[in-house]
Amino acid sequence: MKKKCYLIIDYHYGNMQVYLLDAKGTVLSSAQQAISIRSSQLGWQDYDPLDITYSLRSAINQAIQKKKKTEFQIESIGVVTDGHSCLIWDSETGAPLTPAVPGTCIRANNIISKFVRDGLSSQVKSTTGLNLLPTYIGPKLKWFMESIPDLYYKGVKDQLMVGGVDSWILYNLTGRKLFKTDCTHASQTMLYDIHNLQWDSFLVNECLIKDTFLPDVQDSQSDFGETFGFVPLVDGIPIQLMMVSGQAIAQGSSLQQLGDGVVLFDHPGHVMVNMGQDIKRLDSNDIEVSLMKTNDTTTYYLKTQVPFPNLNESVLRSPENFNEAEYDLTLENNYGIQWISHFKSQSINNTIETLNTIFGVTPQTKFEHLLRAFYESFAYQTKQTFLNFEDQLGIILKELKIAGVLKYHPFLMQYQADILQVPLVRYKQPLVRVMGAFLTLLSSYNKVDYDKSIKSILSVDKSYLPEMDPITSLALYNEWKSYYDKVYQLQST
C-alpha cells in the first residue's frame, strides 16, 4: 500500500523549496533550488520566468528521488509564495513577455511617485488596505505596460495574462490550462478591493490593464485544478491550496481568535494580528491589512513591521553562530543605555534601513551593555506597536506567538514577555510557514488527518510568562518612550 503524502511548494524571493509531508506533518523529503537573479542596472532586479519553472521541476524531482525507495502517493498540492513577484505572459502561446520582477526591485519607484502626486494614496489605502509602495504588484504592472511596447498590442488583442508567481506556477502545473489565484495573493497586489472581494476596476485601469487580464480569485482552500503534463509529477494530482507566505505564517502560528498575534523575530520584525471579520478604519500609515477567506468566512489581519536594531550580522542572520552564554545578560540593568531604532526608506535600492540613536554610551560601556540595550529596544518597540493597535482599533493582545531567527534567545523572549505583560508561546515546529500551509490544506482535504496532525504541529515548545511586576514594566517602557519622543522631536525640528 502506498504511503500518502502532501506536497507544499514554497517560493520565496528567488528560492524555490518543496516539501513532501506525511499526514502527521512529518517532513519526509525536501529540496530547494536557488534561482539566479539578474540586475540590469542599479536597483533593478528580476528573474527569468522559465528558470522559475525549471527550478520547480528540479526541486520536486530532487525531493522525489530522495524517497525513491519509498512507495508514496501525493494526495494534494499547496502553493505558497511571497506574493510580491509578478510577470506577464502570452495567453495563446504561454510564453513569458516580461521577466519576473520581485518586490525588492525599484523600477516602479517613479510610478509610485506619480500615484502620490495624483492623490491616490488615501484611495489605495482605503480600498486595498495597503500603502503605496513599489513592493506590490500593481505599480510594477503599470511600469511593464508603459515600458514594453509589444504589451500594448497584445493587450488590444486580449492576449495578456497578468499575475504573480503563484499564478505562473499554477498555470504550468496544470499544463497551461488554468489561470487562478487566491484571495491572500490578490489582496497583496494593490489592485484588490478587500471590502467587496473583487478586483478594483479603477486601480486596475490606473495600471493600464484590464480585469480580464487578471486571474480568477478563489478561496485559499478550494479546487485550483489538477496537474497535467508537468514532469516529474503524475497527472491528476489535485491542487487545493494557494496562500501568500505572510498568511501561511499566521496559520502556522494559530492566529484563530480576535487579538491573537505573532511576531516574526527577523530583520526587521514582522507583526500580524487577527482583526476579526470586520475592517476598522486605519489612521496609521505604518499598519496595513491582509485577509484570509475560507468557507465563505473572511478574516482580516493587521500587519506591520518593527524596526530591528542593527548590531552584528551573526546575531541577526546566524544566531546559531552566536554564543549568548559568553555575555553577562543577568546584569541588573543596561547601565542607562537606551537604543532607539527607526526605518528609513532608501531611494536607491528600495530597502528599509534601520537607523539607530543610542543614549548613555561611556568609555566604560561593554559589549554586553549594548547587547542588552539592543534586545530591550526591540521589546519596547514591539510593545509600542501593540499599544498602537489598542489605541486605534481597540484590539488588546492576549497572547503572543513567536517565530523567526531570534525566537530561541531566552533573554529577549523573557524580556519581551515582561514588557508586554502577556505570555509568549513558541511552538516546537520550526517550519512555521510550511506547516501553516500544510494545516490549511489538510483542514479542507482530510479532516481526520488534520485533527491528528494539528496537535503535534502546534505543540508548545516553550512558554514565557511575565516575571516582572506590571508597575516596573510600565516604568521601564515609559523611560524608553521618553528617549524615543526626544529622538523624533529632534528630527522634526
C-alpha positions as CSV (number, residue, x, y, z in Angstrom):
1,M,0.0,0.0,0.0
2,K,1.4,3.4,-1.0
3,K,2.0,5.9,1.7
4,K,0.1,9.1,1.2
5,C,1.8,12.4,1.4
6,Y,1.3,16.1,0.6
7,L,3.4,18.4,-1.5
8,I,4.0,22.0,-0.4
9,I,5.6,24.3,-2.9
10,D,7.2,27.4,-1.2
11,Y,8.6,30.1,-3.4
12,H,10.2,33.0,-1.5
13,Y,12.2,35.7,-3.2
14,G,14.1,33.6,-5.8
15,N,14.3,30.5,-3.6
16,M,12.2,27.5,-4.6
17,Q,11.6,25.0,-1.9
18,V,9.4,21.9,-1.9
19,Y,8.4,19.6,1.0
20,L,6.8,16.2,1.0
21,L,5.0,15.7,4.3
22,D,3.1,12.7,5.6
23,A,-0.4,13.0,7.2
24,K,1.1,13.9,10.6
25,G,3.1,16.8,9.2
26,T,6.5,15.0,9.3
27,V,8.8,16.1,6.5
28,L,9.6,13.0,4.5
29,S,11.8,14.8,2.0
30,S,12.6,18.3,0.9
31,A,14.7,20.1,-1.7
32,Q,15.5,23.6,-2.7
33,Q,16.7,25.3,-5.9
34,A,18.1,28.9,-5.9
35,I,17.1,31.0,-9.0
36,S,19.7,33.3,-10.4
37,I,18.8,37.0,-10.0
38,R,19.6,39.4,-12.8
39,S,20.5,43.1,-12.2
40,S,20.3,45.1,-15.4
41,Q,21.0,48.5,-13.6
42,L,21.3,49.9,-10.1
43,G,18.4,48.7,-8.1
44,W,16.7,46.7,-10.9
45,Q,16.2,43.0,-10.2
46,D,14.4,40.2,-12.0
47,Y,14.3,36.5,-12.7
48,D,13.8,34.5,-15.9
49,P,10.2,33.0,-15.6
50,L,11.5,29.9,-17.3
51,D,14.1,29.5,-14.6
52,I,11.3,29.5,-12.1
53,T,9.5,26.7,-13.9
54,Y,12.8,24.8,-14.3
55,S,13.7,25.2,-10.6
56,L,10.2,23.9,-9.6
57,R,10.7,20.8,-11.7
58,S,14.2,20.3,-10.4
59,A,13.3,20.7,-6.8
60,I,10.3,18.4,-7.0
61,N,12.4,15.8,-8.8
62,Q,15.1,16.0,-6.1
63,A,12.6,15.6,-3.3
64,I,11.0,12.6,-5.0
65,Q,14.4,11.0,-5.8
66,K,15.4,11.2,-2.1
67,K,12.4,9.0,-1.3
68,K,12.5,6.8,-4.4
69,K,12.8,3.6,-2.3
70,T,9.5,4.5,-0.5
71,E,6.2,3.8,-2.1
72,F,4.2,7.0,-1.7
73,Q,1.4,8.9,-3.4
74,I,0.9,12.6,-3.4
75,E,-2.6,13.3,-2.3
76,S,-2.7,17.0,-2.8
77,I,-0.6,20.1,-3.5
78,G,-0.4,23.5,-1.9
79,V,1.4,26.6,-3.3
80,V,2.9,29.4,-1.2
81,T,4.7,32.4,-2.5
82,D,6.0,35.8,-1.2
83,G,3.2,37.5,-3.1
84,H,5.4,40.4,-4.4
85,S,6.8,38.9,-7.6
86,C,4.9,39.3,-10.9
87,L,5.1,38.8,-14.7
88,I,3.1,39.0,-17.9
89,W,2.8,36.2,-20.4
90,D,1.0,35.4,-23.7
91,S,-2.3,33.8,-23.2
92,E,-2.1,32.0,-26.6
93,T,1.4,30.6,-26.5
94,G,2.1,30.6,-22.8
95,A,5.5,32.4,-23.5
96,P,6.6,35.0,-20.9
97,L,6.5,38.5,-22.2
98,T,8.3,40.1,-19.2
99,P,10.8,39.0,-16.6
100,A,9.5,38.0,-13.2
101,V,10.1,41.1,-11.0
102,P,10.4,40.7,-7.2
103,G,9.3,43.1,-4.5
104,T,12.9,44.3,-4.0
105,C,13.2,45.8,-7.5
106,I,12.9,49.6,-7.6
107,R,11.9,50.0,-11.3
108,A,8.4,51.1,-10.3
109,N,9.5,53.9,-8.0
110,N,8.6,56.6,-10.5
111,I,5.1,55.1,-10.8
112,I,4.6,55.4,-7.1
113,S,5.7,59.0,-7.2
114,K,3.2,59.7,-9.9
115,F,0.4,58.0,-7.9
116,V,1.3,60.1,-4.9
117,R,1.2,63.3,-7.0
118,D,-2.2,62.3,-8.3
119,G,-3.5,62.0,-4.8
120,L,-4.1,58.2,-4.9
121,S,-2.6,57.3,-1.5
122,S,-5.8,57.5,0.6
123,Q,-7.8,55.7,-2.1
124,V,-5.3,52.9,-2.4
125,K,-5.2,52.5,1.4
126,S,-9.0,52.6,1.9
127,T,-9.7,50.2,-1.0
128,T,-6.8,47.7,-0.6
129,G,-5.6,48.2,3.0
130,L,-2.1,48.7,1.6
131,N,0.3,51.6,1.4
132,L,1.6,53.0,-1.9
133,L,4.8,51.0,-2.2
134,P,6.8,49.6,-5.2
135,T,6.9,46.3,-3.4
136,Y,3.4,45.5,-4.6
137,I,2.5,44.1,-8.0
138,G,0.2,46.9,-9.3
139,P,2.9,49.6,-9.8
140,K,5.2,47.1,-11.5
141,L,2.5,46.1,-13.9
142,K,2.0,49.7,-14.9
143,W,5.8,50.0,-15.5
144,F,5.6,47.0,-17.8
145,M,2.7,48.4,-19.8
146,E,4.4,51.8,-20.2
147,S,7.9,50.4,-21.0
148,I,7.3,47.4,-23.3
149,P,5.5,48.4,-26.5
150,D,4.6,44.9,-27.5
151,L,2.4,44.6,-24.4
152,Y,0.0,47.3,-25.7
153,Y,-0.6,45.4,-29.0
154,K,-1.0,42.1,-27.2
155,G,-3.4,43.8,-24.8
156,V,-5.6,45.1,-27.7
157,K,-5.9,41.5,-28.8
158,D,-6.7,40.4,-25.2
159,Q,-3.6,38.1,-25.3
160,L,-2.2,39.0,-21.9
161,M,-2.1,37.1,-18.7
162,V,-1.0,39.2,-15.8
163,G,-0.2,37.6,-12.5
164,G,2.1,36.8,-9.6
165,V,4.5,33.9,-9.5
166,D,1.8,31.9,-7.7
167,S,-0.4,32.1,-10.9
168,W,2.6,31.3,-13.1
169,I,3.3,28.2,-11.0
170,L,-0.3,27.0,-11.2
171,Y,-0.5,27.7,-14.9
172,N,2.5,25.4,-15.5
173,L,1.4,22.7,-13.1
174,T,-2.0,22.4,-14.9
175,G,-0.4,22.1,-18.3
176,R,-1.0,25.8,-19.1
177,K,-4.8,25.4,-18.8
178,L,-5.8,27.3,-15.6
179,F,-5.2,30.9,-14.6
180,K,-6.2,31.5,-11.0
181,T,-5.0,32.9,-7.7
182,D,-6.4,33.1,-4.2
183,C,-7.7,36.0,-2.1
184,T,-4.5,36.2,0.1
185,H,-2.3,36.8,-3.0
186,A,-4.9,39.0,-4.6
187,S,-5.1,41.2,-1.5
188,Q,-1.3,41.9,-1.8
189,T,-1.4,43.2,-5.3
190,M,-2.6,46.8,-4.6
191,L,-5.4,46.1,-7.1
192,Y,-7.9,44.2,-5.0
193,D,-10.9,45.6,-3.1
194,I,-10.7,43.9,0.3
195,H,-14.2,45.1,1.2
196,N,-16.1,43.7,-1.9
197,L,-13.6,40.9,-2.5
198,Q,-13.0,41.7,-6.2
199,W,-10.5,43.4,-8.5
200,D,-11.0,47.2,-8.2
201,S,-11.7,48.5,-11.7
202,F,-10.3,52.0,-11.1
203,L,-7.0,50.8,-9.8
204,V,-6.7,48.1,-12.5
205,N,-7.3,50.8,-15.1
206,E,-4.8,53.1,-13.5
207,C,-2.2,50.3,-14.0
208,L,-3.1,50.2,-17.7
209,I,-4.5,46.7,-17.7
210,K,-8.0,45.1,-17.8
211,D,-9.8,42.9,-15.3
212,T,-9.9,40.2,-18.0
213,F,-6.0,40.0,-17.9
214,L,-6.1,39.1,-14.2
215,P,-6.5,35.6,-12.7
216,D,-9.8,34.4,-11.2
217,V,-9.8,34.8,-7.4
218,Q,-10.8,31.8,-5.2
219,D,-10.8,31.0,-1.5
220,S,-7.3,29.8,-0.3
221,Q,-8.8,26.3,0.3
222,S,-10.5,25.4,-2.9
223,D,-10.2,23.5,-6.2
224,F,-7.4,25.0,-8.3
225,G,-7.3,22.2,-10.8
226,E,-5.1,19.1,-11.3
227,T,-1.6,18.5,-12.5
228,F,-1.2,17.8,-16.2
229,G,1.9,17.3,-18.2
230,F,4.2,18.6,-15.6
231,V,7.1,16.1,-15.2
232,P,8.1,14.7,-12.7
233,L,4.6,14.7,-11.2
234,V,1.9,12.3,-12.4
235,D,-1.3,13.8,-13.9
236,G,-4.4,14.2,-11.9
237,I,-3.0,15.4,-8.5
238,P,-5.4,18.0,-7.1
239,I,-4.1,21.4,-6.2
240,Q,-6.2,22.6,-3.3
241,L,-4.3,25.4,-1.6
242,M,-2.8,28.8,-2.6
243,M,-1.6,31.2,0.0
244,V,0.7,34.1,0.4
245,S,3.6,33.5,2.8
246,G,2.6,36.0,5.5
247,Q,-0.8,34.4,5.8
248,A,0.8,31.0,6.0
249,I,2.8,32.2,9.0
250,A,-0.4,33.4,10.6
251,Q,-2.0,30.0,10.1
252,G,1.1,28.2,11.3
253,S,1.0,30.4,14.4
254,S,-2.7,29.6,15.1
255,L,-4.0,33.1,15.0
256,Q,-7.6,31.9,15.2
257,Q,-9.1,34.4,17.7
258,L,-9.6,38.1,17.7
259,G,-6.4,39.7,19.1
260,D,-4.1,36.7,18.5
261,G,-0.8,38.0,17.4
262,V,2.6,36.7,16.1
263,V,6.0,38.4,15.8
264,L,8.4,37.1,13.4
265,F,11.7,38.0,15.1
266,D,13.7,38.5,11.9
267,H,15.3,41.6,10.3
268,P,13.0,43.6,10.5
269,G,10.4,42.2,12.9
270,H,7.1,41.3,11.2
271,V,3.9,41.6,13.2
272,M,0.5,40.1,12.4
273,V,-2.7,40.3,14.5
274,N,-6.1,38.8,13.9
275,M,-8.5,41.7,13.5
276,G,-11.7,39.6,13.2
277,Q,-14.3,39.7,10.5
278,D,-14.8,43.5,10.3
279,I,-12.4,46.0,8.8
280,K,-11.7,49.0,11.0
281,R,-10.5,52.4,9.7
282,L,-6.7,52.7,9.9
283,D,-5.3,56.1,10.6
284,S,-1.7,54.9,10.7
285,N,0.5,54.7,7.6
286,D,2.6,52.0,9.4
287,I,-0.3,49.5,9.6
288,E,-1.6,47.5,6.6
289,V,-4.3,44.9,6.2
290,S,-4.3,41.4,4.7
291,L,-7.1,38.8,4.6
292,M,-7.9,35.1,4.5
293,K,-11.2,33.7,3.1
294,T,-12.2,30.1,3.8
295,N,-15.7,28.5,3.8
296,D,-17.3,31.9,3.0
297,T,-15.8,33.4,6.1
298,T,-13.4,36.4,5.7
299,T,-10.9,37.2,8.4
300,Y,-8.8,40.3,8.4
301,Y,-5.3,40.7,9.8
302,L,-3.2,43.7,10.7
303,K,0.3,43.6,9.6
304,T,3.3,45.9,10.3
305,Q,7.0,45.9,10.9
306,V,9.0,46.7,14.0
307,P,12.4,48.5,13.5
308,F,15.1,46.0,14.3
309,P,18.3,47.4,15.8
310,N,21.4,46.9,13.8
311,L,24.1,45.2,15.8
312,N,26.0,42.3,14.5
313,E,25.3,40.2,11.4
314,S,25.9,36.9,13.3
315,V,23.2,37.9,15.8
316,L,20.7,38.8,13.1
317,R,21.3,36.2,10.5
318,S,23.1,33.3,12.0
319,P,22.0,33.0,15.7
320,E,23.4,29.5,15.8
321,N,26.9,31.0,15.5
322,F,26.3,33.5,18.3
323,N,27.0,32.2,21.8
324,E,24.9,34.3,24.1
325,A,26.4,32.5,27.1
326,E,29.6,34.4,26.6
327,Y,27.9,37.5,27.7
328,D,26.5,38.6,31.0
329,L,22.9,39.2,30.4
330,T,22.0,38.8,34.1
331,L,23.1,42.4,34.6
332,E,20.8,44.4,36.9
333,N,20.1,46.8,34.1
334,N,21.6,48.1,30.9
335,Y,23.7,50.8,32.7
336,G,21.5,53.6,31.4
337,I,21.9,52.8,27.7
338,Q,18.8,53.5,25.6
339,W,18.7,52.3,22.0
340,I,16.2,53.9,19.6
341,S,15.7,52.5,16.1
342,H,13.5,53.6,13.2
343,F,13.1,52.8,9.5
344,K,14.2,55.0,6.6
345,S,13.3,54.1,3.0
346,Q,16.2,54.2,0.7
347,S,15.6,55.6,-2.8
348,I,18.5,53.7,-4.3
349,N,17.6,50.1,-3.6
350,N,14.2,50.3,-2.1
351,T,15.3,48.5,1.1
352,I,14.4,49.6,4.6
353,E,17.4,50.7,6.6
354,T,17.3,50.7,10.3
355,L,18.8,53.9,11.8
356,N,20.0,53.9,15.4
357,T,20.3,56.5,18.0
358,I,22.0,55.4,21.2
359,F,22.0,57.3,24.5
360,G,24.2,56.7,27.5
361,V,27.4,55.2,26.0
362,T,30.5,55.9,28.0
363,P,34.2,54.7,27.9
364,Q,33.2,52.0,30.4
365,T,30.4,50.6,28.1
366,K,30.9,46.9,27.4
367,F,29.5,44.9,24.5
368,E,27.0,43.1,26.8
369,H,25.6,46.5,27.8
370,L,24.9,47.3,24.2
371,L,23.6,43.8,23.6
372,R,21.2,44.1,26.4
373,A,20.0,47.5,25.2
374,F,19.7,46.0,21.7
375,Y,17.3,43.4,22.9
376,E,15.4,45.8,25.2
377,S,14.9,48.2,22.3
378,F,13.2,45.5,20.2
379,A,10.9,44.6,23.2
380,Y,9.9,48.2,23.8
381,Q,9.2,48.9,20.1
382,T,7.1,45.7,19.9
383,K,5.1,47.0,22.8
384,Q,4.7,50.3,21.1
385,T,3.3,48.6,18.1
386,F,0.7,46.7,20.1
387,L,-0.3,49.8,22.0
388,N,-0.9,51.5,18.6
389,F,-3.3,48.6,17.8
390,E,-5.0,49.0,21.1
391,D,-5.4,52.8,20.8
392,Q,-6.5,52.9,17.2
393,L,-8.6,49.7,16.9
394,G,-9.3,48.6,20.5
395,I,-7.6,45.3,19.9
396,I,-5.9,44.0,23.1
397,L,-3.2,41.4,22.8
398,K,-3.9,38.3,24.9
399,E,-1.0,36.1,23.9
400,L,1.9,36.4,21.5
401,K,3.1,33.6,19.3
402,I,6.8,33.9,18.4
403,A,8.7,32.8,15.3
404,G,11.8,33.8,13.4
405,V,15.6,33.6,13.8
406,L,15.7,35.0,17.4
407,K,12.9,33.1,19.0
408,Y,15.4,30.9,20.7
409,H,17.1,33.8,22.6
410,P,15.9,33.4,26.1
411,F,16.8,36.9,27.4
412,L,14.9,38.6,24.6
413,M,11.9,36.3,24.9
414,Q,11.6,36.7,28.6
415,Y,12.1,40.4,28.5
416,Q,9.5,40.7,25.7
417,A,7.0,38.8,27.9
418,D,7.9,41.1,30.9
419,I,7.4,44.3,28.9
420,L,4.2,43.2,27.1
421,Q,2.8,41.6,30.2
422,V,1.4,38.7,28.2
423,P,2.6,35.1,27.7
424,L,4.8,34.3,24.8
425,V,4.4,30.9,23.1
426,R,7.0,29.2,20.9
427,Y,5.9,26.1,19.0
428,K,8.2,23.1,18.6
429,Q,7.8,23.0,14.8
430,P,10.4,25.4,13.2
431,L,8.9,25.5,9.7
432,V,6.1,27.8,10.6
433,R,5.3,29.0,7.1
434,V,5.3,25.5,5.6
435,M,3.2,24.0,8.4
436,G,0.7,26.8,8.2
437,A,0.1,26.0,4.6
438,F,0.1,22.2,5.3
439,L,-2.5,22.6,8.1
440,T,-4.7,24.8,5.9
441,L,-4.5,22.3,3.0
442,L,-5.3,19.4,5.3
443,S,-8.2,21.1,7.0
444,S,-10.2,21.1,3.8
445,Y,-8.9,17.9,2.2
446,N,-8.7,15.4,5.1
447,K,-10.3,16.4,8.4
448,V,-9.3,13.2,10.1
449,D,-5.6,13.7,9.3
450,Y,-6.0,17.3,10.2
451,D,-7.3,16.6,13.7
452,K,-4.3,14.2,14.3
453,S,-1.6,16.4,12.9
454,I,-2.6,19.8,14.5
455,K,-1.9,18.5,18.0
456,S,1.7,17.6,17.2
457,I,2.4,20.6,14.9
458,L,1.1,23.1,17.3
459,S,2.5,21.5,20.4
460,V,4.2,24.1,22.6
461,D,8.0,24.0,23.0
462,K,8.3,26.9,25.4
463,S,6.1,29.5,27.1
464,Y,7.5,32.7,28.6
465,L,5.3,34.1,31.4
466,P,5.7,37.7,32.7
467,E,8.0,37.7,35.7
468,M,8.3,41.4,36.1
469,D,5.6,43.3,38.1
470,P,3.4,45.5,35.9
471,I,4.4,48.8,37.6
472,T,8.1,48.2,36.9
473,S,7.4,47.0,33.4
474,L,5.4,50.2,32.6
475,A,8.0,52.4,34.2
476,L,10.8,50.9,32.1
477,Y,8.7,51.3,28.9
478,N,7.9,54.9,29.7
479,E,11.5,55.7,30.3
480,W,12.4,54.3,26.9
481,K,9.5,56.1,25.3
482,S,10.8,59.5,26.7
483,Y,14.0,58.9,24.8
484,Y,12.1,57.8,21.7
485,D,10.0,61.0,21.8
486,K,13.2,63.1,22.2
487,V,14.7,61.5,19.1
488,Y,11.7,62.2,16.9
489,Q,11.3,65.7,18.3
490,L,14.9,66.4,17.3
491,Q,14.3,65.0,13.9
492,S,11.2,67.1,13.3
493,T,13.0,70.4,14.1
